[in-house]
Each structure stands twice: as C-alpha cells, then as structure tokens.
Amino acid sequence: MMAGTAYDIVVVGGGPVGAAAALGLARAGFRVALVERGAAPAAFDMHSACSSRVYALSQASRRLLESLGVWRNLQRISPYDTMRVWVDEATRGLRFDARALALPELGWIVEHPLLVDRLWAALSYANVEVFPNAGTVEMAAGGVGLADGRVLQAALVVAADGADSSLRTAAGIQTLGWRYAQRGIVCNVHVENAHEYTAWQRFLKTGPLALLPLADGRVSIVWSVDEARARELLALDDTAFCAALAAAVQVLGAFHTPTPRLDFPLRLLQAQHYANDGFVLVGDAAHTVHPLAGQGVNLGFGDVASLCETLKQARAGGRDWAARRTLQRYARARRAAATEMLAVTDGLQKLFDARASVLRPLLGAGMGAVDAFAPLKAWLGRQATL
Ligand SMILES: Cc1cc2nc3c(=O)[nH]c(=O)nc-3n(C[C@H](O)[C@H](O)[C@H](O)COP(=O)(O)OP(=O)(O)OC[C@H]3O[C@@H](n4cnc5c(N)ncnc54)[C@H](O)[C@@H]3O)c2cc1C
C-alpha cells in the first residue's frame, strides 16, 4: 500500500488539533507531514502579556499532552480547582469543587499561542516534516496539493483544517448544524478581587458569560451575546465596557484595562461522517461546539488520542490502517462523543436562552438552583474525571 508514497500520513491544518495529531502519529512510528496554510506560529514570548485566546484543558487533554512530551513545556498555565455557575445570584448557583472529585484541579487555562508554539516546537524532534505558508491546500490524487504546485502523497490525509474545512467539502462530506444568532466576545481584563483560581460562568438572559482565571491574575472573558448587543459592546470605550461587564457578572468587583476585544461567530456543526478511504476528519473540521462549556479543543484532542490508538492497533494487527473500515472504528467513537457534547452545549444554550427558556421561569418559581443544575453537575463531574 505504501510503495511510492512520500509519507504515510499528511495532516492538513497546523492549529492545536492538527499539530497534536501530527506529533502523536509521528511518535507512533508513522512518517508524517504537516501542512499549514498560514505561517508557522511565532516563538512564544514568556514576558508577553497573556493572550486573550485561551483554552480550558481537561484531565484527558493533559494526559494526551503529557504523552506527547509537551505538557512540561507549558510553563505559563493557570490551574483552576473550582467552577461557579449561576443564573441570578452567584450564591444560589452551582459550586463545583475538585476536592469533591478527589482531584487537585478541575482543569488548566492555557493560552493558544503558547500551546501551538510548544506543539510545533516538538514536531522537529519527532521528525515531522512541516510545510508552513502552503497556501490553500487541496486534495490531489493520492495525497494533497500545495498552492505552489507540489503534491505530497500519502496513504492517509488527516483533515484538521478547522470549521470551514475545504478538504471536508472536497471529500463530499456534508454537515449538519447552524449558526447561533450570537457572537462570542473575548478579551482579558484586570479584576479588583482575586479570581481564586475559579472558572466563573453566569447564564445571562442575553447568553452565557464566562470568566477564566489567568496565570497573571487577570481573567479571560468569553461573553456570548446576540449580534446587536455584540455590536454595542464592541463599540464601547474600555471604561464603559468594564462597567457593562461588572454589571453583568456581579462578582469579582470592578474591572479595568481590558485588552482589545475580539469577536467570533458561534455555531454548531457536525460532519455527517468522519472518514472515507484514506481520509479522516479531526477537530473543528469534524465538529464545532458552542464555547459555553469550553470544550472545543478538548474534543479535538480526544479525536487525536483515539485516532492514534486506532491506527496503532490496526498496524499492529496487520490491517490496512488507512482503509475506511479501520477508520470507522475511530469515526464511530468520536462522532458519538461529539454528538453528546453538541447536545449538552446546545441544550444548555437553549435552556437558558431568554427567548425560549425552560429553566428561567422554574428558577423564578422557587425551584432550587442546585436541583436545576444537578444534571449539569453530574455531566461536569464526568468531563472532569474522564
Ligand atoms: C476567538 C476564538 C476564541 C475561542 N475560544 C475558545 C475557548 O475559550 N475554549 C474552547 O474550547 N474553544 C475556543 N474556541 C474554539 C477553538 O479555537 C477550536 O475548537 C480549536 O481551535 C479547534 O482547533 P483545530 O486545530 O481543530 O482548528 P483551528 O484552530 O481552526 O485550526 C485550523 C488550522 O488549519 C489551517 N487551514 C485551514 N484551511 C486550510 C487549508 N485548506 N490548507 C492548509 N491549512 C488550512 C488554518 O490556518 C488553521 O491553522 C475559540 C475560537 C476562536 C476563533
């Protein structure tokens, strides 16, 4: 099968999931190339201010990054051991402690630029050949074609090219899903009171607002609001924005000196299938979730762990590891995991949405918040201990 191919596997997309996939597959003994449309990540400056694009990593993601030898190099990382989730008053909401699960932490906040820099740095030690600035990569006979005309041949193409995956489209894989009429606003901001290594999330009538603790004492916010409110919040000056934030969250005291605000559209997307012969989807190319549960990248890292294991087992058993019937084992497991995540995040989004809320009137009628949040608590417990 491999005769005449330059690589066993070409991974397309050098975001966190694609880079982790290339690394994991190379460490499993496959000959791997990684192709990225844009530039290689800039070397991370440890003296820079914390980036406003961050991820909350789960225990399972930590295990993957440890196995890839990357975890120990994530020096600027902020553990959190408590999660607070509420609707009206923080004191009446859900408090979720690592101690209750006999864990030292619930998760870790890591900056996107640090994570991708450390993943890319590890690629050279694992003999992954990297092709940054490759332009828009397309499917070609037996592999992929770069914008400069080169063709990289491989038995398997791993599409990690994000939510708008052009490789997925070229492979004829349809998607289900929709755009929420909302945008996510992200920035970092100083807080008056200590963040207590707690992840805070308030379900406002206008959408969820999360505050994640950063290593430098600030918090990183992800504020999901409808399009009109997003335009208003983005147009405010820093002082007015911080006042709006303080009024919305009502914990941690006053806020000041936010970093420039970024915004992005919120969507739900699920590919109808994840694998063809010699072709497989991972990360946001396969599934894109609402950020309210902070699980987008964790789901992608779960794909990486599962794909590496599936291919290793197939090769050890002498099976054709690039064949669709082999990849189906990965595809079934990961599509089920993504479906559960999509259902929970979409369900929560709808449950608390002011326009169609089931829960808000119940809370108003005196239903105990703890009871209302019980299924969420059980689900969070499972995610934290996976
Ligand atoms: C502003 C912002 C904030 C976010 N905040 C959070 C958060 O707090 N928590 C969370 O869990 N998730 C968050 N997300 C979602 C999270 O970023 C994604 O789940 C995660 O990045 C998915 O990683 P990925 O590697 O699959 O895809 P991506 O990160 O999208 O990477 C895809 C890569 O493929 C490259 N590419 C695309 N097309 C091609 C092509 N044809 N050829 C070659 N290369 C190509 C792109 O340049 C890119 O580098 C956020 C997203 C955004 C945009």
The ligand as a MOL file (V3000), in Angstrom:
LIG
                    3D

  0  0  0     0  0            999 V3000
M  V30 BEGIN CTAB
M  V30 COUNTS 53 58 0 0 0
M  V30 BEGIN ATOM
M  V30 1 C -11.5120 33.7930 19.0520 0
M  V30 2 C -11.7900 32.3550 19.4280 0
M  V30 3 C -11.8960 32.0030 20.7680 0
M  V30 4 C -12.1360 30.6860 21.1530 0
M  V30 5 N -12.2040 30.3800 22.4870 0
M  V30 6 C -12.3460 29.0900 22.8560 0
M  V30 7 C -12.3440 28.6890 24.2410 0
M  V30 8 O -12.2680 29.5220 25.1410 0
M  V30 9 N -12.4340 27.3590 24.5500 0
M  V30 10 C -12.5270 26.3960 23.5660 0
M  V30 11 O -12.5650 25.1870 23.8730 0
M  V30 12 N -12.5780 26.7370 22.2910 0
M  V30 13 C -12.4820 28.0450 21.9000 0
M  V30 14 N -12.5140 28.3680 20.5970 0
M  V30 15 C -12.6560 27.2810 19.6520 0
M  V30 16 C -11.3060 26.6580 19.4460 0
M  V30 17 O -10.4460 27.6760 18.9800 0
M  V30 18 C -11.3910 25.4920 18.4720 0
M  V30 19 O -12.1870 24.4480 18.9980 0
M  V30 20 C -9.9830 24.9450 18.1910 0
M  V30 21 O -9.1640 25.9960 17.7080 0
M  V30 22 C -10.0470 23.8400 17.1390 0
M  V30 23 O -8.7250 23.5090 16.7560 0
M  V30 24 P -8.4410 22.9310 15.3090 0
M  V30 25 O -6.9590 22.7070 15.2800 0
M  V30 26 O -9.3610 21.8050 15.0140 0
M  V30 27 O -8.8570 24.0750 14.2650 0
M  V30 28 P -8.2790 25.5400 14.0720 0
M  V30 29 O -7.7230 26.0790 15.3330 0
M  V30 30 O -9.3470 26.3070 13.3690 0
M  V30 31 O -7.0350 25.3260 13.0850 0
M  V30 32 C -7.2060 25.0320 11.7150 0
M  V30 33 C -5.8820 25.3190 11.0150 0
M  V30 34 O -5.9720 24.8870 9.6620 0
M  V30 35 C -5.4280 25.8800 8.7910 0
M  V30 36 N -6.1070 25.7100 7.4970 0
M  V30 37 C -7.3930 25.9610 7.1930 0
M  V30 38 N -7.6600 25.6040 5.9200 0
M  V30 39 C -6.5030 25.1070 5.4170 0
M  V30 40 C -6.1430 24.5580 4.1550 0
M  V30 41 N -7.0190 24.4080 3.1520 0
M  V30 42 N -4.8720 24.1480 3.9780 0
M  V30 43 C -3.9560 24.2500 5.0000 0
M  V30 44 N -4.2470 24.7380 6.2290 0
M  V30 45 C -5.5020 25.1680 6.4170 0
M  V30 46 C -5.7380 27.1970 9.4790 0
M  V30 47 O -4.8520 28.2150 9.0690 0
M  V30 48 C -5.5390 26.8010 10.9510 0
M  V30 49 O -4.2070 26.9690 11.3730 0
M  V30 50 C -12.3030 29.6880 20.1760 0
M  V30 51 C -12.2230 30.0290 18.8250 0
M  V30 52 C -11.9800 31.3560 18.4400 0
M  V30 53 C -11.8980 31.7020 16.9680 0
M  V30 END ATOM
M  V30 BEGIN BOND
M  V30 1 1 1 2
M  V30 2 1 2 3
M  V30 3 2 2 52
M  V30 4 2 3 4
M  V30 5 1 4 5
M  V30 6 1 4 50
M  V30 7 2 5 6
M  V30 8 1 6 7
M  V30 9 1 6 13
M  V30 10 2 7 8
M  V30 11 1 7 9
M  V30 12 1 9 10
M  V30 13 2 10 11
M  V30 14 1 10 12
M  V30 15 2 12 13
M  V30 16 1 13 14
M  V30 17 1 14 15
M  V30 18 1 14 50
M  V30 19 1 15 16
M  V30 20 1 16 17
M  V30 21 1 16 18
M  V30 22 1 18 19
M  V30 23 1 18 20
M  V30 24 1 20 21
M  V30 25 1 20 22
M  V30 26 1 22 23
M  V30 27 1 23 24
M  V30 28 2 24 25
M  V30 29 1 24 26
M  V30 30 1 24 27
M  V30 31 1 27 28
M  V30 32 2 28 29
M  V30 33 1 28 30
M  V30 34 1 28 31
M  V30 35 1 31 32
M  V30 36 1 32 33
M  V30 37 1 33 34
M  V30 38 1 33 48
M  V30 39 1 34 35
M  V30 40 1 35 36
M  V30 41 1 35 46
M  V30 42 1 36 37
M  V30 43 1 36 45
M  V30 44 2 37 38
M  V30 45 1 38 39
M  V30 46 1 39 40
M  V30 47 2 39 45
M  V30 48 1 40 41
M  V30 49 2 40 42
M  V30 50 1 42 43
M  V30 51 2 43 44
M  V30 52 1 44 45
M  V30 53 1 46 47
M  V30 54 1 46 48
M  V30 55 1 48 49
M  V30 56 2 50 51
M  V30 57 1 51 52
M  V30 58 1 52 53
M  V30 END BOND
M  V30 END CTAB
M  END
